Every structure is written in C-alpha cells, then in structure tokens.
Amino acid sequence: MLQALGVRILDADGNDVAPGGAALRHAARVDLTDLHPAARAAHFRLACDVDNPLLGPSGATSVYAGQKGAAAEQLVVLEDAMTRWAQVVRAATGRDDSRVAGAGAAGGAAFGAISVLGADIRPGIDTVLGLVDFRGRLAAADLVVTGKGSLDAQSLHGKAPIGVAADARRAGIPVLAVCGRNLLRDIRLHSAGISAAYALADLEPDLHRSIRHAAELLRRIGCTIAASSDELTTLSTRGES
C-alpha cells in the first residue's frame, strides 16, 4: 500500500526491498521523499474490525499468520520482519505505533497507515453502525439477531457481533447470535451482551454438509428463535435504570 503511494523501503545497499512480509527483515530505511502529494494532504480514517497490535503474542503474526497458512518456523521469520519494519518506520517518522490497538489489522497494513500516513483508527463496527443509524433503529426493536461464521475468542476483539451486542445492551435489548460454529462458553457470551448463540454445527456437525445445507439449517434456527420469541423478549431490560 505504502509503496503504491510512492514510499520506498530500502535495504542496506539502497535497493528496494522485495515484496512480501518476510522481506521486511532486510529493511534498513524508509524513504518518504516521493510519497504522493495527495497522500500528504489527505486525512485518513481507518475502520478496523480487530484490535490486535502489530507485534507480540496478540499481534498480527501471532494471531493471524498461522490462519493464512504460515508454518511455525515462518512465524518466527515474520515476527522478526515486522519488528524490523517497526524499527525503520520509527526512525523515519519518530513514531512507534507498533503496540497501538488495531495496528495489526490487514497483516499490519494498518500500522503503516497510522505511522506513515497519520491515519486515525476506530473500530469498523462503530463506523458501520453509525452509518446505518443502528442506535436509532434500536428504539423500535424488541430483539436483535446478529451473526458470524465462527464465534470464538477472536470475535471478542472488535468483531461485528460484539459491537452490535454492546449497543443493544446499552439500550436494554436482548441479543441472539446465529453462527456457523460457537466456541465461546455461555459466560463469555453473556459478558459480551449475547443472551444465546445458535450454531449450525449444533444441528449438522459435518462441516461440508453444514455448508451445503446452510440455508435449510438457518431456516430451522429461525423457526426455533421465532417459537421462543416471547420468552426471549422478556429478557429485555429496556426502561430499567
């Protein structure tokens, strides 16, 4: 992204570093001379759906690289590369944003936008909910149903269902989650503002069949929710202090 805007990432010999995260191990200097004038003049606002920093045990490499297929030995290389990248960016900008929440979004692209482009960062779900006037729409709601492919520990770090549940809880409206699978215990769901979760995997444990018959499974879950809607809406605390 930064290179497309004119930033040069140079090695110790003054050559451009090759593309790819691992190549950043060889970064020695960031040259901002040719950064596009429009980028210098613009104000950037990032909408991020995670709150991971760039580095460390909750950083981009540790949490996400393995999901994308990186082997254990590659994780070490990538974390070293990200650490080196943070060092050369700090030398060029005087900023160290490697621990900023959300800097690890999009494989660390958010870090570059924050440190080099001066971007502001905010939770993506807050941006979306604001655009659709979600809080205003809650005024006419008795129940909120949100969803995600997998409800898991990562969901608690800025993902959409948690943002939806937070706003609904403030309005005293119960929230249900529909998902492909649920790896969160009830106590963690409840602490996030979700009253109950309905997972397709509970109806069809076989992943391939669950995907193939997702529409029918969702209809069954919808019927279950509808059948218990009166009971669910009594969970509402709207109007309580």
Residue pairs with C-beta under 8 A, 6 or more apart in sequence:
1 109
1 112
1 113
2 9
2 112
2 116
2 117
3 9
5 35
5 36
5 39
5 117
6 34
6 35
6 36
6 39
7 30
7 31
7 32
7 34
7 35
7 116
8 16
8 30
8 31
8 33
8 34
9 16
9 17
9 24
9 27
9 29
9 30
9 31
9 88
10 16
10 17
10 27
10 28
10 29
10 30
10 31
11 17
11 26
11 27
11 28
12 26
12 28
17 23
17 24
17 26
17 27
18 26
21 78
21 81
21 82
21 107
21 108
22 74
22 77
22 78
22 81
23 81
24 81
24 82
24 84
24 85
25 77
25 80
25 81
25 84
26 84
27 81
27 84
27 85
27 88
28 88
29 88
29 91
29 92
30 88
30 89
30 91
30 92
30 93
30 116
31 92
32 92
32 93
32 116
35 116
39 117
42 117
43 118
43 120
44 113
44 117
44 118
44 119
44 120
45 119
45 120
45 121
45 122
46 102
46 105
46 110
46 113
46 114
46 119
46 120
46 121
46 122
47 122
47 123
47 124
47 126
47 127
47 128
48 102
48 105
48 106
48 110
48 121
48 122
48 123
48 124
48 158
49 105
49 123
49 124
49 125
49 158
49 159
49 160
50 102
50 104
50 105
50 154
50 157
50 158
50 159
51 101
51 102
51 123
51 157
51 158
52 58
52 59
52 60
52 63
52 64
52 101
52 102
52 103
52 104
52 105
52 157
53 59
53 60
53 98
53 99
53 100
53 101
53 102
53 103
53 104
54 60
54 82
54 86
54 97
54 98
54 99
54 100
54 103
54 104
54 108
54 111
55 61
55 79
55 82
55 83
55 86
55 98
55 99
55 104
56 62
56 99
58 104
58 157
59 79
59 82
59 104
60 82
60 103
60 104
60 105
60 107
60 108
61 70
61 75
61 78
61 79
61 82
62 75
62 79
63 104
63 154
64 104
64 107
65 74
65 75
65 78
65 107
66 75
70 78
82 98
82 108
83 98
85 108
85 111
86 96
86 98
86 111
89 95
89 111
89 112
89 115
89 116
90 96
90 98
90 115
92 116
93 115
93 116
95 114
95 115
96 115
97 103
97 111
97 114
97 115
98 111
100 111
100 114
100 121
101 121
102 110
102 121
102 123
102 158
103 110
103 111
103 114
103 121
104 110
104 111
110 119
110 121
113 119
114 121
123 158
123 163
124 158
124 160
125 158
125 159
125 160
125 162
125 163
125 164
126 163
128 134
128 160
129 135
129 163
129 164
129 167
134 164
134 167
135 167
135 171
138 144
138 167
138 168
138 171
138 173
139 171
141 168
141 171
141 173
142 173
142 233
142 236
143 173
143 174
143 175
143 176
143 229
143 232
143 233
143 236
144 164
144 165
144 168
144 173
144 174
144 175
144 176
145 175
145 176
145 177
145 178
145 225
146 160
146 161
146 164
146 165
146 175
146 176
146 177
146 178
146 194
147 161
147 177
147 178
147 179
148 155
148 159
148 160
148 161
148 177
148 179
148 180
149 179
149 180
149 181
150 179
150 180
150 181
150 182
150 183
151 161
151 177
151 179
151 181
151 182
151 183
151 184
151 189
151 197
151 199
152 181
152 183
152 184
153 183
153 184
155 161
155 162
155 184
156 162
156 184
156 188
156 192
161 175
161 177
161 192
161 194
162 192
162 193
164 175
165 175
165 177
165 192
165 193
165 194
166 192
166 193
168 174
168 175
168 193
169 175
169 193
171 238
172 236
172 237
172 238
172 239
172 240
173 236
173 238
174 195
174 232
174 233
174 235
174 236
175 193
175 194
175 195
176 194
176 195
176 196
176 197
176 198
176 225
176 232
177 189
177 194
177 196
177 197
177 198
178 197
178 198
178 199
178 218
178 221
178 225
179 197
179 198
179 199
179 200
180 199
180 200
180 201
180 210
180 214
181 199
181 200
181 201
182 189
182 197
182 199
182 201
182 202
184 192
184 197
189 195
189 196
189 197
195 232
195 235
196 232
198 221
198 224
198 225
200 210
200 214
200 217
200 218
200 221
201 207
201 210
203 210
203 217
203 220
203 221
204 210
204 213
204 217
210 217
225 232
